[in-house]
Amino acid sequence: MRNYHDMGGQPAGPIDRHEHELQHWEKRVEALIAVLGSKKLTRSDEGRRALETIGAETYLGSGYAERRIQALANNMILRGVITIEELSNKLAEVEQRQNQLP
Amino acid sequence: MSDHHDHHHGHDHHDHSHPPGQKHPFQADVDDTLTYPRRMEIALRELLIEKGILTADEIRAAIEDMDSRSPAGGAKVVARAWVDPEFKAALLEDANAACTRLGFDMSIRELKLVAVENTPEVHNIVVCTLCSCYPRALLGLPPAWYKSFAYRSRVVNEPRAVLAEFGTTLPDNTVVRVHDSTADLRYLVLPMRPANTEGMSEEQLAALVTRDCMIGVSAARSAGA
């Protein structure tokens, strides 16, 4: 069965050729992947595998950096670099900080 | 407005204060919504730093390295191949070694790079149908369209229609080869040297080499264009 990411040869519309300057947070996603890669804590094929199991809705409905960061987080949990609890606590902290801003 | 602190000016700290009555003096920016994936980036990065896995300096250095790589790198390789037949042969034989010889750090993520040569008979195009693999060491980050679902879907079965969208028309008898990249194998197209460039310096030639012609969706700029 064809997975959602395996789109070579599928029908699609015209290509949007607009240039898109990466936003800073998108660069940080790439930087995180690069630094973890240099420390042998992630690999590009591993990143792709995580993207391929992230679910069609997330994959097809997210921007590139958006799905990459979620795939990376999943891989860090799978590798035991971080735990689900640590990440969900940190996410809650980030959200709380955000809510406290004026 | 909820996300001054991380997205507008790249601060790593969230506890800085502002003089009373003074608002953030920042220009309007589209990058101002703290969506779930953006919170995830902040959370993951902070967690990894807290755990001592990586440092903020390493992130900064990686962004600088990223910003330092651009299609100008690939253009230098192509121009050298155009003027130096020995280098060209070496590039087609072992692109990693040839580019390392030119001073490029090809060690990132230990990828194999293959250069494919365009000729009047054969035109090469590169895609990554499964994701976005791209020769970043030489070209920098891929353009948005390279990662787009439309390009990934269509270029393998209707390359000429895709080329037409990029304004590229090939003779009917030219063979079109589409190369699908993988996590471990990346491609660089060696475009044809434009006509009437015999007297040009390597530097002048490099200026004719665009990102898109090294992906294979267009030809190199013509001389005097």
Interface residues (C-beta under 8 A of the other chain):
Chain A: H5 D6 M7 G8 G9 Q10 P11 A12 G13 P14 I15 D16 R17 H18 E19 H20 L22 Q23 H24 W25 K27 R28 V29 E30 A31 L32 A34 V35 L36 G37 S38 K39 L41 R43 S44 D45 G47 R48 L51 E52 L60 S62 G63 Y64 A65 E66 R67 I69 Q70 L72 A73 M76 V81 I82 E86 L87 K90 L91 E93 V94 E95 R97 Q98 N99 L101
Chain B: S2 D3 H4 H5 D6 H7 G10 H14 V30 D31 L34 T35 P37 R38 R39 M40 E41 I42 A43 L44 R45 E46 L47 L48 K51 I53 L54 E58 I59 R60 A62 I63 D65 M66 D67 I108 R109 L111 V127 T129 L130 C131 S132 C133 L141 P143 A144 W145 K147 S148 F149 A150 Y151 R152 S153 R154 V156 N157 V162 E165 F166 D180 T182 A183 D184
